[in-house]
Amino acid sequence: MSSISGIEPVPPKPLVTAARLSVALPVLAVLLASAIFAAFVALYGQNPATVFGLIVQGGFGSSFAWQDTLSRAAPLVLVGLAVAIPAQAGLVIIGGEGALVLGGLAGAVATLPFAGTHALPMQFLMLVAGALIGGLWFGLAGVLRQYRGVNETISSLLLSYIGIAVFHHLTEGMLRDPASFDKPSTHPIDPSYMLPTLPGVSVHAGLAVSLLLAIAVHVVLRYTRWGFALRVVGGSARVARMIGLAVNRWIIGASVVAGGMAGIAGAIEVAAVQGTANSSLIVGYGYSGILVAFLARHQPLAIVAVALLIGGMQASASLLQRRLGLPDATMLVFQGLIFVCVLVADAIAQQLRETTRR
């Protein structure tokens, strides 16, 4: 019939394409996690509407809440980038906590021999020291993957635990300040080396550093040949080798850059918040950054928005504890639910993409 009329039938256009659904799935995952969390707090004897209202109030309801949220968002952005950068090369590296604490330790001790020096170069030195140590730590996961076939997800997670153990060993041993009794710490950095606050928002300058790095990563990944090459390596290592790309260098390089981001996050926490390296650095930013990156679909600019959301959730935990008597770990439960739902959504999106290819 179509050959007589000369008109080919047009296949019906799907109502929702796989690409659109893959974008919508993270939103649906958050909504599903919120529903489960509402049921959880209801079983705990609390009104879910009150709980969600306090989460918004504690994270975004006042200038003080915003300051706390933005301060927490700064390291989350950087650790989110530490997950997103190697993801472009097809890697799943989740050991940000270890690289963060070691980067903070490096930043804390790097300036100790230079007390009394001008502040700006010392602040730069702390960030560089954190980036170097964090990059070397993540680089180990890339080397193990490329030269020994060790899964980078497992190795990076194990390296995170090793890094935390090394951190405790050093801060409680050879690098410990004898004056730190209750909480073993390194010698405090010179107070003049602390990062200044940004005018108008009363948040440390580490926030600006994290935003600038997120923009830089976005530009590099999207608009440069390096970003394109990294995506080619992540898409198919065989094709990348056929066109002359040194796959091992790209994989290890992406791991090193990612670790540098986590190391800078630790150095900023020392230079802007703690003033020394101690167990206060180990608060779970490295693990929360995994959620940030996955929820943002590994997009650097989206990571900023998601880090703000997760930072606000974390900032509200103390308010929930004071007002409703909920445990401080309540928000960790919420984050865990979101993470599980996001992983399920990713699995569904992957199935949809495979179905579309067929």
Secondary structure, DSSP 8 states (H G I E B T S, - for coil): -HHHHT--------SS-HHHHHHHHHHHHHHHHHHHHHHHHHHTT--HHHHHHHHHHHHHSSHHHHHHHHHHHHHHHHHHHHHHHHHHTT-----HHHHHHHHHHHHHHHTGGGTTS-HHHHHHHHHHHHHHHHHHHHHHHHHHHHHH---HHHHHHHHHHHHHHHHHHHHTTTT--TT--SS-B-----GGGS--B-TTT--BTHHHHHHHHHHHHHHHHHHSHHHHHHHHHHH-HHHHHHTT--HHHHHHHHHHHHHHHHHHHHHHHIIIIISS-BGGG-SSHHHHHHHHHHHTTT-HHHHHHHHHHHHHHHHTHHHHHHHH---TTHHHHHHHHHHHHHHHHHHHHHHHHHHHH-
